[in-house]
Amino acid sequence: MIPIPWMYDLTVTLASFLVYPAGLKVMGREKLPKTGRLIVAGNHVGNMDPFVITIAAKRRLRFMAKKELYANPIMKWYMLNVGNIPVDRQSKSDIASIRTCIKALEEEEALGIFPQGTRGGSQVMGGVALIALKGKAPIMPVYVEKKGKWIVRFGELIEPQGTVQELTHKFAEALENLKQL
């Protein structure tokens, strides 16, 4: 299904009415490429994370989202029409989801991924590195936290090179460094 641009734009506009009143501090946005294939990957603290990251990035992002969100037909229609990509977190490797992500990257789109797999997760999974390597896309680490206001920190771009394990480790280290700032 091809996403509907106006639906995405409307969603971001409506989400901004929830984000901006709380406050939003963005650091490192200038490091974020404005065009071209990219994976924006970060920690996952709450349901608002995709919206907060999208607003902070000022760039259209297609997020991977757990397949459970697609169970309701209306929610499925909405999720697909804003461009999100369903992923089966229970599967060791959701090949269909990975292929969809790689195709999006080949079309010079940007993806949003939460490599810890769940809100509050601590272990970084290797899927982001695999997709980055196969899709030849750099990874932009991002750290989100809510301390009264939203704080979003973008790190340095990580080029897609090495093995899945090496790239996963490099990303996990970058995310931990952003957490410490």
N, C-alpha and C positions, 0 to 999 in steps of 0.2 A: 504494500500500500504506500502510495506517495503521500508524504505529509502535506498538510494544508498550511501554507505560510501564515495566513491571517489568524488561524487558530493558535498557532505558536505565539505570534505577536500579542494576541489578546491575553493569553495565559501569562506571559511575562509582564504585561501592563497591570493585570489584576494582582499578580504576586507582588509587584512593587508597592502596592497599597498596604501590604502586610509587612514588607521588609523595611521600607524607608522610615515609617514612624518609629520603629524600634531603634533605628540608627544603623549605618553601614560604614565601616572603615575598611578600605581596600588598600593593600600594599603589594607592590610588584606588578601591577596590571601592565605596565609598559613592557614587560618581558614577554607578554602574550602575543604571539603572531596574530595579526588581524585576518589573515586569509590562509588557505592551504590546509592540508591534512594535519590533524592534531588530536592528541588525546589529553584531556584535562582530567586528571585523576587525583582523588583526595580521600580524606577521612569522611566518615558518615556519622553525624551526630543526631540528625533528626529529619523529619519529613520535609522540612523547608530547604534542606541542603541543595537540591538541584536548582531550585528557584534562586536562592542566594548566590550560588556560583554563577549561574547564567547572568544575573543582573550585574554581578561584580565583573565578569569577563567582558560584558558588552559584545558578546559574540554568540551566534546561534550554535547550540550544542544539542546533540542527540544522545540522550542518556540510556544506558542499559538499566532495565528495571525488572525486578523479580516477577516471574510469570504469574505469581499469585494475584498481582494487581490487575491481571487481564481476565480474571474469572467472571467478573460481572460484565455483561455485554456492552453496557453503556460506557463503563470505564475502559474496556478494551478498545472500543471505537475511539474514545478520546485519546488514549495513550498512543495508539498507532497514528492518529491524525496529527499529533504534535511531533511525531517522529521518534518516539521512544522505541527501544528494541527489547523485546522480552528475553529474559535469560532464566534458565532452569538452574537454580543454585544447588539443587540436590545432585545434579549430574556432574561427573568428574570433568567432562568437557562437552558443553552444549555446542556441537558443531554448527548447527543452523544459526545460532546467535553469533558465533565467531565469524562465520561467513558473511553475515549481514553487516557486521562491524567493518570487516575488511573491505567489503564493497563500498560502504559509505566513505571510508578513507580514500579508496581509489577514486572516488568522485570529489575528492578534495574537501570533504566535510570534516567537522570536528565532533568528537565523541566526548561524553562525560561518563566516567566510570568510577565506581567506589570499590577498589580492589580488596578491601577487607571483607566484602561480601555481605555485610549487614551493619546496621547502626551499632556503633560502639565496638565493632570488631577490633581485634588487636593484631591479628596475623594478616600480612599482605599476601594475597593469592597471586599465582603466576599468570593469570589470564591477561592482565593488562600488558605484561611484557610480551606474551605470545602475540597478542593483537598488534602491538607496536612493531614487533619484528616482522610479522607477516604483512602488515599494512604499510610498512616503511614510514611510520609516523612518529614524530618526537612526542615525548610525554612531558606535560606541564604539571608538576606537582602543585597541589593546592591544599591548604589547611584552613578549615572553617571552625570557628568557635563562637559561642554566644555568651558574652559577659555583659549582660544588660543590652548592649548593642551587638550586632553581627560584626565579626572580624574575619576578613578573608585575606590570606597571605598566599601569593603566587611565588613559586620558587624559580630556579633556573631550569631551562629546557634540558631534557635528557634525551640524547640522540639514541635511536633504535639500533644498538650494536651489542655484540657479545651473545651470550647464551640467555635463555629464559631465566635461569637461576641468577646469573650475574646482573641482568637488567632489573629483575625483581628486587635484588638486594640493594642495588643503587637507588631505585625508587624508594624503597622502605627507609633507607638512610636519609634521603632528601626530605621525606615526609616528617621523619622524627626531628630533623633540624628545623623545619618550619614550625613544629610544635613548640620548640624551645625559645623561639623569638618573642 
